[in-house]
Amino acid sequence: MNKPYIAPVKDDLLEIAQKRLDSLTKPQGSLGRLEEFAKKLVLLTGQAMPQPFPKKAIFTFAGDHGVVDEGVSLFPKEVTIQMVYNFLKGGAGINVLARHAGADEIVVDIGVDYDFGEEKDLLVRKVVKGTKNMRKGPAMTRQEAEHCIEIGLELALNYAKKGYGIFGTGEMGIGNTTPSSAIAAVLTGTAVSKVTGRGTGITDETLQHKISVIEDSISLNKPDPKDPIDVLSKVGGAEIGGIAGLILGAASQKIPVVIDGFISTAGALIAYSIEPAVKDYMFAAHRSVEIGQQVMLEVMGLRPILDLEMRLGEGTGAALGIFIIEAGLKVYREMATFDEAGVSKELT
């Protein structure tokens, strides 16, 4: 796989951005993290006055997982298919929140164990028809894992050419918290029990079983923590690879990318492990209820924007994150300065 070039973010515009923020009609720093988001956009775009986002897109990658056969999820894998149809009909949580954020919802079949045929608004980029059961062997071949990343990268480049200015990540795949926990454990060097949560809401007994399945999978496949593609292929998922590729592609085009919850963060960690420079182009939308996400965010040095006790996935948190980030940009661009408003700084 050819890794795209990602330009390091320079801080030469930081002083200009800070001066602009401090000149606005408000006490210095009073808009808190909205000001942080505006400064980050200045730096990652390399523009002293970043343009409004012309178009926004949230990519929901869908894929199935063979490890579901081990009884790690509350729901059967058929729900993945049913939810893809729900996305296409506009009835899912991500559809509602994407509309709220003014973002286009892009549904990508990258690994569903089902042939959808010709469906309007569905991008079929299928690499595998579900991963294999990682408790019995590698989830994918290395070539398949690389192909998943390349699909995400290609989508980022294509949508950049179409004029999109910010991306969000999302996913759908019954059982995908299991490979995400495995990725978190391997790449952060953390015990499986410390990064594994309840996913769709499993019982205490099933949670302990899930932890054992992940431990068995890591022990059997021996993924190399120094080789993120090896980790993705052995204990990952197609949608996780797609997300990693999308992030790499977005960063290569200096496009901000807003990562959703636990599974998206696993994809982000794969991307970061391939090329650490992607960190400066990522925003963490929210803190998931899933315990493993915070461990991964800390490794990447990312601080979540929201904490709403969410664990739905799909890109729902990313939609909300885009809405908030855009608010920071609008403040930076549209608020009057003290001089423009004729307001005395001494009175604020």
C-alpha positions in Angstrom: 0.0 0.0 0.0 1.3 3.4 -1.0 1.0 5.8 2.0 -0.2 9.3 1.0 1.9 12.3 1.8 0.5 14.2 4.7 2.0 17.7 5.3 2.9 18.4 8.9 0.7 21.2 10.3 2.7 24.4 10.8 2.0 26.9 13.6 3.1 30.0 11.6 -0.5 31.3 11.5 -1.2 30.7 15.2 -0.3 34.3 16.2 -2.6 35.7 13.5 -5.5 33.4 14.5 -5.1 34.3 18.2 -4.9 38.0 17.4 -8.1 37.7 15.4 -9.9 35.8 18.2 -8.7 38.3 20.9 -10.0 41.2 18.8 -13.5 40.0 18.7 -16.2 41.5 20.8 -15.9 39.3 23.9 -13.6 38.7 26.8 -10.5 36.9 25.7 -11.0 33.1 25.7 -14.6 33.4 26.7 -15.9 31.1 24.0 -13.7 28.4 25.3 -13.2 25.4 23.0 -15.0 27.1 20.1 -11.9 29.3 19.8 -9.7 26.2 19.9 -11.6 24.6 17.0 -11.3 27.8 15.0 -7.5 28.0 15.6 -7.1 24.3 14.6 -9.0 25.0 11.3 -6.6 27.9 10.6 -3.6 25.7 11.1 -4.7 22.6 9.3 -6.0 24.5 6.3 -3.1 26.9 6.2 -5.5 29.8 5.7 -5.6 32.8 8.0 -9.4 33.1 7.2 -10.7 29.6 6.5 -13.6 29.5 4.1 -17.0 28.1 5.2 -17.4 24.4 4.5 -19.0 24.3 1.0 -20.2 20.8 1.5 -20.1 18.3 4.4 -20.2 14.5 4.3 -20.5 11.7 6.8 -19.3 8.3 5.6 -21.0 5.3 7.2 -19.0 2.2 6.3 -20.9 -1.1 6.8 -19.4 -4.5 7.3 -20.0 -7.9 9.0 -17.9 -9.8 11.4 -17.3 -13.6 11.6 -16.6 -13.3 15.3 -20.4 -12.8 15.8 -20.5 -16.6 15.6 -18.9 -16.7 19.0 -21.9 -15.0 20.7 -20.3 -11.7 21.5 -23.2 -9.5 20.4 -26.8 -9.1 21.5 -28.0 -9.0 17.9 -27.6 -11.3 14.9 -25.6 -10.1 11.9 -28.7 -9.8 9.8 -29.3 -6.5 11.6 -26.4 -5.0 9.6 -28.3 -5.6 6.4 -31.6 -4.2 7.9 -29.8 -1.1 9.2 -28.2 -0.4 5.8 -31.7 -0.3 4.3 -32.8 2.0 7.1 -29.9 4.4 6.3 -31.0 4.4 2.6 -34.6 5.2 3.6 -33.4 8.1 5.8 -34.8 6.6 9.0 -31.8 6.1 11.2 -30.2 8.2 13.9 -27.4 9.2 11.6 -29.8 10.4 8.9 -31.6 12.7 11.4 -28.4 14.2 12.8 -26.7 14.5 9.4 -29.7 16.5 8.2 -29.4 18.6 11.3 -25.8 19.3 10.6 -26.4 20.0 6.9 -24.2 17.1 5.9 -24.7 14.5 3.2 -24.9 10.9 4.4 -22.7 8.5 2.4 -23.4 4.8 3.0 -20.7 2.5 1.9 -20.9 -1.3 1.7 -17.3 -2.3 2.3 -17.9 -5.7 3.8 -21.5 -6.7 4.4 -22.3 -10.4 4.0 -25.1 -9.7 1.5 -25.5 -8.5 -2.1 -27.7 -5.4 -2.2 -27.7 -5.1 -5.9 -28.4 -1.7 -7.4 -29.6 0.6 -4.6 -29.9 4.3 -5.0 -27.5 6.2 -2.7 -25.5 3.0 -1.7 -21.8 3.0 -2.7 -20.8 -0.7 -3.1 -17.1 -1.0 -2.5 -17.2 -4.5 -1.1 -13.8 -6.0 -0.2 -15.1 -9.0 1.8 -18.5 -10.6 2.5 -17.9 -10.3 6.2 -14.6 -11.0 7.9 -13.7 -14.4 9.1 -14.0 -15.5 12.7 -10.9 -14.1 14.3 -11.0 -16.6 17.1 -10.2 -19.3 14.5 -7.8 -17.4 12.3 -7.1 -14.0 10.8 -10.1 -11.8 10.1 -8.8 -10.9 6.7 -5.7 -11.3 4.5 -3.2 -8.5 4.5 -4.2 -7.7 0.9 -7.8 -7.4 1.9 -6.9 -5.1 4.8 -4.9 -2.9 2.5 -7.7 -2.8 0.0 -10.1 -1.6 2.7 -7.8 1.3 3.6 -7.4 2.1 -0.1 -11.2 2.3 -0.6 -11.4 4.9 2.2 -8.5 6.8 0.8 -10.0 6.8 -2.7 -13.4 8.1 -1.3 -11.6 10.9 0.5 -9.8 12.0 -2.6 -13.0 11.8 -4.8 -15.1 13.8 -2.4 -12.4 16.4 -2.0 -12.5 16.9 -5.7 -16.3 17.3 -5.4 -15.7 20.3 -3.1 -16.4 18.8 0.3 -14.7 20.7 3.1 -15.1 18.5 6.1 -15.7 14.7 6.6 -17.2 12.7 9.4 -16.7 9.0 10.0 -19.3 6.4 10.9 -19.9 2.7 10.7 -22.4 -0.1 11.0 -21.5 -3.7 11.7 -23.0 -6.1 14.3 -20.2 -7.3 16.5 -17.7 -4.6 15.6 -16.9 -3.5 19.1 -15.1 -6.9 19.5 -12.4 -6.2 16.8 -12.3 -2.6 18.0 -11.4 -3.7 21.5 -8.8 -6.1 20.1 -7.2 -3.2 18.1 -7.3 -1.0 21.2 -5.6 -3.7 23.3 -2.9 -4.5 20.8 -2.0 -1.0 19.7 -2.1 0.6 23.1 -0.6 -2.3 25.0 -3.6 -2.3 27.4 -5.2 -5.4 28.9 -8.2 -6.6 27.0 -10.4 -6.3 30.1 -9.6 -2.5 30.3 -10.7 -1.7 26.7 -13.7 -4.0 26.3 -17.3 -2.8 27.0 -20.8 -4.0 26.6 -21.4 -3.0 22.9 -25.1 -3.3 22.2 -25.8 -3.9 25.9 -24.7 -7.5 26.7 -24.9 -9.1 30.2 -22.0 -9.4 32.7 -21.6 -13.1 31.7 -21.5 -12.3 28.0 -19.0 -9.5 28.6 -16.6 -12.0 30.3 -17.1 -14.3 27.4 -16.4 -11.5 24.9 -13.1 -10.6 26.8 -12.1 -14.3 26.5 -12.8 -14.4 22.8 -10.7 -11.3 22.2 -7.8 -12.7 24.3 -8.0 -16.0 22.4 -8.0 -14.1 19.1 -4.9 -12.1 20.0 -3.1 -15.2 21.3 -3.9 -17.2 18.2 -3.2 -14.6 15.6 -0.3 -12.7 17.3 -0.9 -9.3 15.6 2.3 -7.2 15.5 1.7 -3.9 17.4 4.4 -2.3 15.3 2.5 -3.1 12.1 -1.0 -1.6 12.1 -2.0 -3.3 8.8 -1.1 -6.6 10.4 -3.3 -5.8 13.4 -6.1 -4.7 11.1 -5.9 -7.8 9.0 -5.7 -10.3 11.9 -8.2 -8.8 14.4 -9.9 -5.9 12.6 -12.8 -5.3 10.3 -13.5 -4.0 6.8 -15.3 -0.8 8.0 -12.5 0.0 10.4 -10.0 -0.2 7.5 -12.3 2.0 5.4 -12.4 4.6 8.2 -8.6 4.5 8.5 -8.2 5.1 4.8 -10.7 8.0 4.8 -8.8 9.7 7.6 -5.4 9.3 5.7 -7.0 10.6 2.6 -8.6 13.6 4.3 -5.4 14.6 5.9 -3.5 14.4 2.6 -6.0 17.0 1.3 -5.8 19.2 4.4 -9.5 18.4 5.1 -10.6 18.2 8.7 -12.1 14.8 9.6 -14.4 14.3 12.6 -14.2 10.8 14.1 -17.2 9.3 15.8 -17.1 6.9 18.7 -15.4 3.7 19.6 -15.2 1.9 16.3 -14.3 5.1 14.4 -11.6 5.7 17.0 -10.2 2.3 16.3 -10.0 3.2 12.7 -8.4 6.5 13.6 -5.8 4.7 15.7 -4.9 2.5 12.7 -4.5 5.6 10.6 -2.4 7.3 13.3 -0.2 4.2 13.7 0.4 4.3 9.9 1.1 8.1 9.9 1.1 10.0 13.2 0.7 13.4 11.3 -3.0 12.6 10.8 -3.6 13.6 14.4 -3.5 17.3 13.5 -6.3 16.9 11.0 -8.7 14.9 13.3 -11.3 16.1 15.7 -12.7 13.6 18.3 -16.5 14.2 18.2 -17.4 12.7 21.6 -16.5 10.4 24.4 -18.3 7.1 24.0 -19.6 5.0 26.8 -17.3 2.3 25.5 -14.3 2.2 27.9 -11.7 1.5 25.3 -12.2 4.7 23.4 -10.6 7.0 26.0 -7.5 4.8 26.1 -7.1 5.2 22.3 -7.8 8.9 22.4 -5.2 9.5 25.0 -2.6 7.7 22.9 -3.4 10.0 20.0 -3.6 13.1 22.2 -7.2 13.9 21.2 -9.7 15.4 23.5 -13.4 14.7 22.7 -15.7 17.6 22.1 -18.9 16.2 23.6 -19.8 13.7 26.4 -23.4 12.8 25.9 -23.2 9.2 27.0 -23.7 8.0 23.5 -22.8 4.5 22.1 -24.9 4.3 18.9 -22.1 4.7 16.3 -23.3 5.2 12.6 -21.6 8.6 12.6 -24.1 10.2 15.0 -21.5 11.8 17.2 -19.6 13.0 14.1 -22.7 14.8 12.9 -22.9 16.7 16.2 -19.2 17.3 16.2 -19.4 18.9 12.7 -22.2 21.2 13.9 -20.1 22.4 16.9 -16.9 22.8 14.9 -18.7 24.8 12.2 -20.0 27.1 15.0 -16.4 27.8 16.0 -15.6 28.7 12.4 -18.6 31.0 12.1 -17.6 32.8 15.3 -14.1 33.3 14.0 -15.4 34.6 10.6 -18.5 36.5 11.5 -18.2 38.1 14.9 -17.4 41.8 14.8 -14.1 43.1 16.2 -14.0 45.8 18.8 -13.0 48.4 16.2 -15.7 47.3 13.8 -18.4 47.4 16.5 -17.2 50.6 18.2 -17.0 48.7 21.5 -14.4 49.7 24.1 -12.1 46.9 25.2 -12.1 48.4 28.7 -15.8 47.7 29.0 -15.6 44.0 28.4 
